[in-house]
Amino acid sequence: MVKGINDKQTGFWMFLKHIRPELEQKLGEQIKTADLIRFGQPYWAKLNYEVKEEWNEKAKKYNKSARLNRLLEPVDFARPCASQKLKPSKIIPPSRRYDEVDQYSRKYFAEVDDDFEGKRENDRREFIDHYQWKFARKVVTANVYYEDSSKKQMIPSEISILKFSIKRGIYDHRHYILGFAESGIIFEDCKTEAEENEQITGLLMNSDRMTANVRFDYAHIWDEIKTFTKIDGDGVKLLLLSNCWNTVVGSFDALFVYANEKSFSRIETRFATLEDYFMAVYATVNDVPISDEIKSDIAIEMNEPWYRTVFFDSVTCDFHADLKYTKECQAKSCSLFAAHKAA
């Protein structure tokens, strides 16, 4: 969540605020909170222990002075309380209860940073409170042909799902290559993105030019996914990487809409990030709260390169495994490989 002036600060967070103007100047745009953490992590990691301790001391002094100022501040009972000053949310109900999010109609959390961080905080609490991290989990990854901005939906090209548990490791999977079923029609503003994605994934909108087992039976694929994941069950959450949120949720939403799913109403409530899952595991095992430092460490780990593993057939689908022996090698962008890397 975004820290307000009255929130307790950490050395890490104060350091991020210090370098934020520099990062925004380099990027030429304002940085959202989630991106600030992601971009700032490498800078924090390069600091030595002494410098980090200096920032931690600054945070302690700030927290002490801020707390003292609040204690000395006279209470104004006529002033609205904090809950009354919260800005209206596009997806979170007025009650601010995230478990009531099913009542609202927004499909994705893109460009709604505060709400997305709020949902993630709620997911972490659920994982910790109910020890859900002990159960078998499913990791989901996806590739897309492009995002149809006119319909505000993703056009999926590939979906992979892995089952794993801490005890058994990875023990089952499903993989689907979906055909481009738009009768070859694509809007001009989507062509560049579609061509780039074809180069990245090796998956072509013209399925006649591919040797892969391309499927067009979207409704049957959705039924198979429901059976494999139990996504329509109570409290079920599939895991995905936070930076792939819109791609994966958007791909599932496309199948969800095509199959005219009625058993639940909000597809994004059925997902949580893999990073939050690992944070819950770490916090529970070590009996510590989830700090900004833990969030940073886990995010850094999740972005570590996975060298040479791409050369093993067992972690790629058959289509991308065949591609790696050609000059069009694109195995690194196989969604099944991405799922193995994450899990």
C-alpha positions as CSV (number, residue, x, y, z in Angstrom):
1,M,0.0,0.0,0.0
2,V,1.1,3.6,-0.5
3,K,2.6,5.1,2.7
4,G,1.0,8.2,4.0
5,I,2.7,10.9,6.1
6,N,1.3,9.3,9.3
7,D,2.4,5.8,8.4
8,K,5.5,4.2,10.0
9,Q,8.5,4.6,7.7
10,T,11.4,2.2,7.1
11,G,14.9,2.9,5.9
12,F,14.1,1.2,2.6
13,W,11.0,3.2,2.0
14,M,12.7,6.5,2.8
15,F,15.6,5.6,0.4
16,L,13.0,4.9,-2.3
17,K,11.4,8.3,-1.8
18,H,14.9,9.9,-1.9
19,I,15.7,8.4,-5.3
20,R,12.2,8.7,-6.8
21,P,12.8,12.1,-8.5
22,E,16.0,10.7,-10.1
23,L,14.2,7.6,-11.4
24,E,11.3,9.6,-12.7
25,Q,13.7,11.9,-14.5
26,K,15.5,9.0,-16.2
27,L,12.2,7.4,-17.2
28,G,10.6,10.6,-18.2
29,E,7.3,9.8,-16.4
30,Q,5.8,9.5,-12.9
31,I,6.4,6.1,-11.2
32,K,3.6,4.2,-9.5
33,T,4.3,2.7,-6.1
34,A,4.7,-0.9,-7.3
35,D,7.1,0.2,-10.0
36,L,9.0,2.4,-7.5
37,I,9.7,-0.7,-5.4
38,R,10.7,-2.8,-8.4
39,F,13.0,-0.1,-9.9
40,G,14.4,0.9,-6.6
41,Q,15.3,-2.6,-5.4
42,P,18.6,-2.9,-7.4
43,Y,19.8,0.4,-6.0
44,W,19.0,-0.6,-2.4
45,A,20.7,-4.0,-2.9
46,K,24.0,-2.2,-4.0
47,L,24.2,-0.2,-0.8
48,N,26.6,-1.6,1.8
49,Y,25.5,-2.4,5.4
50,E,26.6,0.9,6.9
51,V,24.7,3.0,4.4
52,K,21.5,0.9,4.9
53,E,21.9,1.4,8.6
54,E,22.1,5.2,8.1
55,W,18.8,5.1,6.3
56,N,17.2,2.9,9.0
57,E,18.4,5.4,11.6
58,K,16.8,8.2,9.6
59,A,13.5,6.3,9.5
60,K,13.6,5.7,13.3
61,K,14.2,9.4,13.9
62,Y,11.3,10.3,11.5
63,N,8.9,7.9,13.2
64,K,9.8,9.1,16.6
65,S,9.3,12.8,15.7
66,A,6.1,12.1,13.7
67,R,4.6,10.1,16.6
68,L,5.5,12.9,19.1
69,N,3.9,15.5,16.8
70,R,0.7,13.5,16.6
71,L,0.5,13.1,20.4
72,L,0.9,16.9,20.8
73,E,-1.6,17.7,18.2
74,P,-5.0,18.7,19.6
75,V,-7.9,16.5,18.7
76,D,-10.4,18.1,16.3
77,F,-13.6,16.0,16.6
78,A,-15.2,18.0,13.9
79,R,-12.6,16.9,11.4
80,P,-13.6,13.9,9.2
81,C,-11.9,10.6,10.2
82,A,-9.4,8.9,7.8
83,S,-12.0,6.5,6.4
84,Q,-14.1,9.5,5.3
85,K,-11.2,11.0,3.4
86,L,-10.4,8.0,1.3
87,K,-10.7,8.7,-2.3
88,P,-13.4,6.8,-4.2
89,S,-12.2,3.5,-5.7
90,K,-13.0,2.2,-9.2
91,I,-13.1,-1.4,-8.0
92,I,-13.2,-1.5,-4.2
93,P,-16.7,-1.1,-2.6
94,P,-17.4,1.9,-0.3
95,S,-17.1,-0.4,2.7
96,R,-13.4,-0.9,1.8
97,R,-13.9,-4.6,2.3
98,Y,-11.9,-6.5,-0.3
99,D,-13.9,-9.7,0.2
100,E,-16.9,-7.8,-1.3
101,V,-15.0,-7.0,-4.5
102,D,-17.2,-9.6,-6.4
103,Q,-20.0,-7.1,-6.5
104,Y,-18.1,-4.7,-8.8
105,S,-17.4,-5.0,-12.5
106,R,-13.9,-3.8,-13.3
107,K,-11.9,-6.7,-15.0
108,Y,-8.3,-5.8,-14.3
109,F,-6.3,-3.8,-11.9
110,A,-4.2,-1.9,-14.5
111,E,-3.6,1.7,-13.6
112,V,-5.3,1.3,-10.2
113,D,-2.2,1.0,-8.2
114,D,-3.7,1.6,-4.7
115,D,-6.5,-0.9,-5.2
116,F,-4.1,-3.6,-6.6
117,E,-1.8,-3.2,-3.6
118,G,-4.8,-3.3,-1.3
119,K,-5.9,-6.6,-2.8
120,R,-2.4,-8.0,-2.5
121,E,-2.3,-7.1,1.2
122,N,-5.6,-8.9,1.7
123,D,-4.3,-12.0,-0.1
124,R,-1.2,-12.1,2.1
125,R,-3.4,-11.9,5.2
126,E,-5.5,-14.8,3.9
127,F,-2.4,-16.9,3.2
128,I,-1.1,-16.3,6.7
129,D,-4.3,-16.5,8.7
130,H,-5.5,-19.8,7.1
131,Y,-2.1,-21.4,6.5
132,Q,-3.1,-21.7,2.8
133,W,0.5,-21.9,1.7
134,K,0.6,-25.5,3.0
135,F,-1.8,-26.7,0.4
136,A,-1.0,-27.7,-3.2
137,R,-0.9,-24.6,-5.5
138,K,-1.3,-23.9,-9.2
139,V,1.0,-21.5,-11.0
140,V,-0.4,-19.9,-14.2
141,T,1.5,-18.2,-17.0
142,A,0.3,-16.9,-20.4
143,N,1.3,-15.3,-23.7
144,V,-1.0,-13.2,-25.9
145,Y,-1.4,-12.3,-29.5
146,Y,-2.2,-8.7,-28.6
147,E,-4.5,-6.6,-26.4
148,D,-7.7,-5.5,-28.1
149,S,-8.0,-2.0,-26.8
150,S,-11.5,-1.5,-28.4
151,K,-12.9,-4.4,-26.5
152,K,-10.6,-4.0,-23.5
153,Q,-9.5,-7.7,-23.5
154,M,-6.5,-9.8,-24.2
155,I,-6.3,-12.2,-27.1
156,P,-4.5,-15.2,-25.6
157,S,-2.1,-17.4,-27.6
158,E,-0.7,-19.7,-24.9
159,I,-1.7,-20.7,-21.3
160,S,0.3,-23.0,-19.0
161,I,-0.7,-24.3,-15.5
162,L,1.6,-26.1,-13.1
163,K,0.6,-28.0,-9.9
164,F,3.1,-27.9,-7.1
165,S,3.5,-28.2,-3.4
166,I,6.3,-27.5,-1.0
167,K,6.5,-31.2,-0.2
168,R,6.1,-32.7,-3.7
169,G,7.5,-30.0,-5.9
170,I,6.0,-29.8,-9.4
171,Y,3.9,-32.9,-10.1
172,D,1.4,-32.1,-12.9
173,H,0.7,-29.5,-15.6
174,R,-1.5,-28.5,-18.5
175,H,-0.5,-26.5,-21.6
176,Y,-2.7,-25.0,-24.3
177,I,-1.8,-23.2,-27.5
178,L,-4.9,-21.2,-28.6
179,G,-5.6,-20.3,-32.2
180,F,-6.3,-16.8,-33.3
181,A,-10.1,-17.0,-33.9
182,E,-10.8,-13.5,-35.2
183,S,-11.1,-14.6,-38.9
184,G,-7.8,-12.9,-39.6
185,I,-9.3,-9.4,-38.8
186,I,-7.0,-7.2,-36.7
187,F,-7.3,-3.5,-36.1
188,E,-4.4,-1.2,-37.4
189,D,-3.5,0.0,-33.9
190,C,-3.0,-3.6,-32.8
191,K,-0.8,-4.8,-35.7
192,T,2.5,-3.6,-34.3
193,E,2.0,-5.3,-31.0
194,A,0.7,-8.5,-32.6
195,E,3.8,-8.6,-34.9
196,E,6.1,-8.1,-31.9
197,N,4.4,-10.8,-29.9
198,E,4.7,-13.2,-32.8
199,Q,8.5,-12.6,-32.9
200,I,8.8,-13.0,-29.1
201,T,6.7,-16.1,-28.7
202,G,7.0,-17.8,-32.1
203,L,3.2,-18.3,-32.0
204,L,1.7,-17.1,-35.3
205,M,-1.9,-15.8,-35.8
206,N,-1.9,-17.8,-39.0
207,S,-2.0,-21.2,-37.4
208,D,-1.6,-23.0,-40.8
209,R,2.1,-21.9,-40.6
210,M,2.6,-23.6,-37.3
211,T,3.3,-27.3,-36.4
212,A,1.9,-26.9,-33.0
213,N,-1.3,-28.5,-31.7
214,V,-3.4,-25.3,-32.0
215,R,-6.9,-25.4,-30.5
216,F,-9.9,-23.3,-31.3
217,D,-12.4,-24.9,-28.9
218,Y,-12.2,-22.2,-26.3
219,A,-15.2,-23.4,-24.3
220,H,-13.8,-26.9,-24.0
221,I,-10.4,-25.5,-22.9
222,W,-12.2,-23.5,-20.2
223,D,-14.0,-26.6,-19.0
224,E,-10.6,-28.5,-18.9
225,I,-9.0,-25.6,-17.0
226,K,-11.9,-25.5,-14.5
227,T,-11.6,-29.3,-13.9
228,F,-7.8,-29.1,-13.4
229,T,-7.7,-26.0,-11.3
230,K,-11.0,-26.0,-9.5
231,I,-11.0,-22.3,-10.1
232,D,-14.8,-22.1,-9.6
233,G,-14.4,-23.6,-6.0
234,D,-14.7,-21.6,-2.8
235,G,-11.6,-19.7,-1.8
236,V,-9.5,-21.0,-4.8
237,K,-6.7,-18.8,-5.9
238,L,-4.3,-19.5,-8.7
239,L,-0.8,-18.0,-8.5
240,L,0.9,-15.8,-11.0
241,L,3.8,-13.4,-11.2
242,S,2.8,-9.9,-10.3
243,N,4.3,-8.3,-13.4
244,C,2.2,-10.7,-15.5
245,W,-1.1,-9.9,-13.8
246,N,-2.9,-8.3,-16.7
247,T,-1.6,-10.8,-19.3
248,V,-2.7,-13.8,-17.3
249,V,-6.0,-12.5,-15.8
250,G,-6.9,-11.0,-19.2
251,S,-6.3,-14.3,-20.9
252,F,-8.5,-16.1,-18.4
253,D,-11.1,-13.4,-18.7
254,A,-11.2,-14.0,-22.5
255,L,-12.0,-17.7,-22.0
256,F,-14.3,-16.8,-19.1
257,V,-16.4,-14.5,-21.3
258,Y,-16.3,-16.8,-24.4
259,A,-17.6,-19.7,-22.3
260,N,-20.3,-17.5,-20.7
261,E,-19.2,-18.6,-17.3
262,K,-21.9,-18.2,-14.6
263,S,-20.5,-19.9,-11.5
264,F,-18.6,-16.8,-10.3
265,S,-18.6,-13.2,-11.4
266,R,-15.1,-11.7,-11.0
267,I,-12.2,-13.5,-12.6
268,E,-9.4,-11.5,-10.8
269,T,-10.6,-12.6,-7.4
270,R,-9.5,-16.1,-8.3
271,F,-5.8,-15.1,-8.5
272,A,-3.0,-14.0,-6.2
273,T,0.6,-13.2,-6.8
274,L,3.4,-15.8,-6.3
275,E,5.4,-13.2,-4.5
276,D,2.7,-12.7,-1.9
277,Y,2.5,-16.5,-1.5
278,F,6.3,-16.7,-0.7
279,M,6.0,-13.7,1.6
280,A,3.4,-15.5,3.6
281,V,5.5,-18.6,3.8
282,Y,8.5,-16.7,4.9
283,A,6.6,-14.6,7.5
284,T,4.9,-17.7,9.0
285,V,8.0,-19.9,9.1
286,N,10.1,-17.2,10.7
287,D,7.3,-15.7,12.8
288,V,8.0,-12.2,11.6
289,P,5.8,-9.4,10.0
290,I,6.1,-8.8,6.3
291,S,8.4,-5.8,6.0
292,D,9.5,-3.7,3.0
293,E,12.8,-5.4,3.1
294,I,11.2,-8.8,2.8
295,K,9.1,-7.6,-0.1
296,S,12.3,-6.3,-1.7
297,D,14.3,-9.5,-1.2
298,I,11.5,-11.7,-2.6
299,A,11.0,-9.5,-5.6
300,I,14.7,-9.5,-6.4
301,E,14.8,-13.3,-6.1
302,M,11.8,-13.7,-8.4
303,N,13.7,-11.6,-11.1
304,E,16.9,-13.6,-10.9
305,P,17.9,-15.0,-14.4
306,W,17.5,-18.7,-14.8
307,Y,20.6,-19.6,-16.9
308,R,20.9,-22.5,-19.3
309,T,17.7,-24.2,-18.1
310,V,16.1,-23.3,-21.4
311,F,18.1,-26.1,-23.0
312,F,16.2,-28.8,-21.2
313,D,13.1,-30.1,-23.1
314,S,11.3,-31.0,-19.8
315,V,10.5,-27.4,-19.0
316,T,9.3,-26.2,-22.4
317,C,6.3,-27.3,-24.5
318,D,6.9,-29.5,-27.5
319,F,6.4,-26.6,-29.9
320,H,9.0,-24.4,-28.3
321,A,11.3,-27.4,-27.7
322,D,11.4,-27.9,-31.5
323,L,11.9,-24.2,-32.1
324,K,15.2,-24.1,-30.2
325,Y,16.9,-26.2,-32.8
326,T,16.1,-23.6,-35.5
327,K,17.3,-20.0,-36.1
328,E,13.9,-18.8,-34.9
329,C,14.7,-20.1,-31.4
330,Q,12.1,-18.6,-29.1
331,A,12.1,-21.2,-26.3
332,K,12.8,-18.5,-23.6
333,S,9.3,-17.1,-24.2
334,C,7.4,-20.4,-23.8
335,S,4.7,-19.9,-21.1
336,L,5.4,-23.4,-19.8
337,F,9.1,-22.5,-19.3
338,A,8.0,-19.3,-17.6
339,A,5.8,-21.4,-15.2
340,H,8.7,-23.7,-14.4
341,K,11.0,-20.8,-13.8
342,A,8.5,-19.2,-11.4
343,A,7.7,-22.4,-9.5
